Amino acid sequence: MAESLLSDASHPEMMGRIGRYDVERLIGSGGMGVVFKAYDTELNRPVAVK
């Protein structure tokens, strides 16, 4: 289900992409949404995306 939110990955080791974020893995999911560990390509740092 959560993977359907992602675009094609720009890097082979990533799950996919959401906007400017390269998604590495799913951290968790629940009734209010999903949280991904990702990399912000503009700020060049790891982030959590909900």
Buried (B, 14 or more C-beta within 10 A) or exposed (E): EBEEEBEEBEEEEBBBBBEEBBBBEBEEEEEEEBBBBBBBEEEEEEEEBE
